Amino acid sequence: YVQSVAAAAGLECFFEDCAAAVEANAEGGNVVCFVVKPSRRPVAVITKEGSKVSSAALAKSLNVGKSKLSMATPAECIGLFGHAPGTVPPIGLKEDVEVWLSCHLKAA
């Protein structure tokens, strides 16, 4: 599912279906994988290629401390997201992965 958040955090949802997610990713998007610890909650952020994801803004949006959020390791990408690093798509992720969309992708 795609998660909606406040625009102030730099992340938001502007599509509701898989076709739009694929289109947004094809227009220069990149999927960045994070893990919320200690629960190992997987979070994928689709952002404009070359853009950075603010871990502080994402942590704030997720209502967790910044120290609880980390980028996924290669093993976590495979185990939690179902794909190797660099090959993570915007759809086809494991069911419990939260998908967030960077507002930077709107301008792409």
Salt bridges, closest charged atoms under 4 A:
GLU12 OE1 - LYS106 NZ 3.49
GLU76 OE2 - LYS37 NZ 3.04
GLU98 OE2 - ARG41 NE 2.71
